[in-house]
Amino acid sequence: MNVQDLKSKFNELKKKFLERKYDEVIEECNLVLKKNKIDVFYNLLCLSYNNKNNITKAISVMESALKVSPNNIDFLNNLGMFYSNIYQYKKAEDYYKKGLKIDNDNLSLLNNLANLKKNLDQNEEAISIYEKILLKKPEELAIMYNLAGLHNSLGNFEKSKKLYLKMLELKPNFTEADRMISQMEKYNSQNKHFSSLRQKLSTMKLDDNSLLHLHFALGKAYGDQNNYSESFENYKKANDLSKKISNYNFEEDKKKFNSIKIKFKSLDNYKLNLKSRKFIFIIGMPRSGTSLTEQILSSHENVFGGGELPYIQKIYNDYFRFNQNLSENDLLNCRNDYLDYISNADNSKKFFTDKAPLNFFYIGFIIKFLPNSKFINIIRSPIDNCWSIYKNYFPTKISFGNDLKDLSNYYKSYKDLMFFWKNLFPNYIYDLKYEDLVNDTKIEVKKLLEFCSLDWDDKCLQHHKNKRVIKTISFNQARKPIYNTSLKSYNGYESYLTSLKDLN
């Protein structure tokens, strides 16, 4: 092919890539690369593999490409992102730093390195890099948003709010910043931000994604003023738009709940007999009190709070999902993968908490390779719990939360799966009722520590003084002393929540 033919071919394949015809792009890129080792075709090929969730192949393509162009910053950046996506953070950091040796001011590399540092809770380094980028590009919205999110998770709310307001000065239709501000405001009718939200709704032409953030913010603002009809109407509009975008169908999750039980029943009873450090998995429905519980436990001098980690789901998908019985060696690999992942955060002998709520799917599988685990299942009043999910936006896309009937079905399926696990592993699982924790904190914390085989520590009653990072949407509440305003939080909305009534 001559240069003009290659340009035409690249434009043709780029169009197919944007149309998500990844198989065609892969086939034709491979044909071109047999005779023409050209960077842009390597890039398109690896991105196609990545978008098909074949990260191993995407990495292989990039490593081959680097042999042809060892100083190509895009290749080094891609490898950093791919390794970061599979939680191999040390390799990811090496590739970002190799790229920065070539171009110390490359904004994409700097942003990705800062995001990696944020993921590893190396927060001062992350803040320093974000601020370095903003010195060069003071109007870079994505960087401001990442930095504001980090300040939120650290409890630096004044700093984060200032950044969100600056984003809105630069781009008034960036309504995601409005939604984040709404989580920190207590609204009345004279509130300036409330006026701004209403004005945007009536005057701005917004796409569905921008609209849903605006409606979540307005739902919160009207709720603060006890205007329940306007509040619910806005929450409903936000959730309807979210469901339209996700196209969620509960039947898919119903299959998942059933397949988990079928898969576990098909396995033998073998589990590892190794005693490593002790693990505490904090599970339950989202918004049930998992962040608060981890904040309490991680205030103990002998506990490290790991936060909401994605590793267990990856291990399940890598080892259990498509395999029959696992050998001892397979289970050792599961264990070593998990220990390797968490070593990025903490490598001590302390008890380690992992508070990804939906790990309730994997209890029996976890026990096979981490037999030194205990599970704290947080149970909150079902209507309170489901209402709290419905009125919040989840960056991780908890799509079952955008429809009250879906929420009811999902909650029932969660209860059913927990009944399955508790029958099999009664000594591993402790049910902690959120309402009891709020109303009788000291007694409930004492019982919780006893179940975890932890001595009493007064600091567990001062969890709000714990400065650790909180990366979930509970960043605000979990830093406060325990409060009972979260009990019956649906008061005023009862007439709108009839789909949830059969959960109590």
GIVENHU-V726709 format. One record per run of one state. SS is the DSSP state (@ for helix, = for strand, . for the rest). FROM is the first residue (numbers start at 1). LEN is the number of residues. If there is no record, write none. Layout:
# GIVENHU-V726709
ss:SS from:FROM len:LEN
ss:SS from:FROM len:LEN
This chain:
# GIVENHU-V726709
ss:. from:1 len:2
ss:@ from:3 len:16
ss:. from:19 len:3
ss:@ from:22 len:14
ss:. from:36 len:3
ss:@ from:39 len:13
ss:. from:52 len:3
ss:@ from:55 len:14
ss:. from:69 len:4
ss:@ from:73 len:13
ss:. from:86 len:3
ss:@ from:89 len:14
ss:. from:103 len:4
ss:@ from:107 len:13
ss:. from:120 len:3
ss:@ from:123 len:14
ss:. from:137 len:4
ss:@ from:141 len:13
ss:. from:154 len:3
ss:@ from:157 len:14
ss:. from:171 len:4
ss:@ from:175 len:8
ss:. from:183 len:9
ss:@ from:192 len:12
ss:. from:204 len:4
ss:@ from:208 len:17
ss:. from:225 len:3
ss:@ from:228 len:19
ss:. from:247 len:3
ss:@ from:250 len:17
ss:. from:267 len:12
ss:= from:279 len:6
ss:. from:285 len:5
ss:@ from:290 len:8
ss:. from:298 len:5
ss:= from:303 len:3
ss:. from:306 len:5
ss:@ from:311 len:10
ss:. from:321 len:7
ss:@ from:328 len:16
ss:. from:344 len:7
ss:= from:351 len:4
ss:. from:355 len:2
ss:@ from:357 len:13
ss:. from:370 len:3
ss:= from:373 len:7
ss:. from:380 len:2
ss:@ from:382 len:9
ss:. from:391 len:8
ss:@ from:399 len:4
ss:. from:403 len:1
ss:@ from:404 len:21
ss:. from:425 len:4
ss:= from:429 len:5
ss:@ from:434 len:6
ss:. from:440 len:1
ss:@ from:441 len:11
ss:. from:452 len:6
ss:@ from:458 len:8
ss:. from:466 len:11
ss:@ from:477 len:3
ss:. from:480 len:14
ss:@ from:494 len:3
ss:. from:497 len:1
ss:@ from:498 len:6
ss:. from:504 len:1
